[in-house]
Amino acid sequence: MEAVLQTERAKGNRINMLVSFVVPTRGRKKKLYESLMSINNQTYKNWQIILVDDNDDDFRLFYDPDLSKLFASWKGKLKIIKASN
């Protein structure tokens, strides 16, 4: 993938592919936070996060006021899928 991007950039072509990050979670609030922040800090900005809600308490993270502002700034980049266990 990186080689393709480098070749296209060298040709002067603009790359605008959507990259999807699928993030499953279960009992790892800290890791979930770290993963989301790592994605947020990417230099390539055409991405979306597909978060798999495994009916876990990790989602309390979304009620943190500072994080809520960050997530709101993503404007449709976050999709949550609720797993049916």
C-alpha positions as MATLAB code, in Angstrom:
seq = 'MEAVLQTERAKGNRINMLVSFVVPTRGRKKKLYESLMSINNQTYKNWQIILVDDNDDDFRLFYDPDLSKLFASWKGKLKIIKASN';
ca = [
       0.000    0.000    0.000;
       2.730    2.451    0.953;
       4.571    1.792   -2.318;
       1.410    2.589   -4.286;
       0.928    5.821   -2.354;
       4.544    6.867   -2.916;
       4.305    6.140   -6.660;
       1.083    8.101   -7.024;
       2.477   11.030   -5.044;
       5.618   11.011   -7.192;
       3.393   11.316  -10.260;
       1.734   14.317   -8.639;
      -1.561   12.517   -8.139;
      -3.622   13.333   -5.100;
      -4.537   10.306   -3.013;
      -7.927   10.349   -1.332;
      -8.740    6.737   -0.447;
     -10.924    6.127    2.592;
      -9.165    4.037    5.229;
     -11.409    2.166    7.681;
     -10.153    1.164   11.123;
     -12.200   -1.623   12.720;
     -11.708   -1.473   16.487;
     -13.162   -4.282   18.609;
     -13.194   -3.816   22.355;
     -13.893   -5.818   25.465;
     -12.704   -4.791   28.910;
      -9.808   -2.618   27.759;
     -10.749    1.004   28.341;
      -7.154    2.251   28.316;
      -6.302    0.390   25.100;
      -9.484    1.652   23.458;
      -8.553    5.225   24.320;
      -4.978    4.736   23.069;
      -6.219    3.205   19.813;
      -8.677    6.012   19.143;
      -6.072    8.684   19.884;
      -3.526    6.961   17.644;
      -6.010    6.983   14.776;
      -6.879   10.618   15.473;
      -3.199   11.602   15.296;
      -2.596   10.093   11.850;
      -1.279   12.472    9.210;
      -3.593   10.936    6.609;
      -7.018   12.323    7.438;
      -9.422   10.454    5.141;
     -10.364    7.730    7.621;
     -13.281    6.345    9.547;
     -13.495    4.272   12.715;
     -15.841    1.326   12.952;
     -16.104    0.552   16.641;
     -17.570   -2.816   17.637;
     -19.592   -2.461   20.864;
     -19.435   -5.804   22.626;
     -21.905   -4.618   25.297;
     -19.016   -3.553   27.476;
     -18.478   -0.808   30.044;
     -15.616    0.604   27.941;
     -18.152    2.855   26.278;
     -18.352    5.006   29.434;
     -15.299    6.573   27.846;
     -17.607    8.413   25.441;
     -19.201   10.370   28.278;
     -15.938   12.056   29.235;
     -16.473   15.778   28.381;
     -13.087   16.287   26.708;
     -13.355   13.140   24.630;
     -16.938   13.920   23.679;
     -15.709   17.169   22.091;
     -13.032   15.270   20.167;
     -15.472   12.636   18.957;
     -17.957   15.330   17.932;
     -15.207   16.976   15.861;
     -14.877   13.786   13.808;
     -18.197   14.635   12.069;
     -19.405   11.237   10.957;
     -16.057    9.457   11.038;
     -17.135    7.230   13.929;
     -19.566    4.383   13.389;
     -20.573    2.073   16.225;
     -21.795   -1.442   15.592;
     -23.536   -3.171   18.486;
     -22.652   -6.842   18.700;
     -25.451   -9.222   19.518;
     -24.158  -11.761   22.016;
];
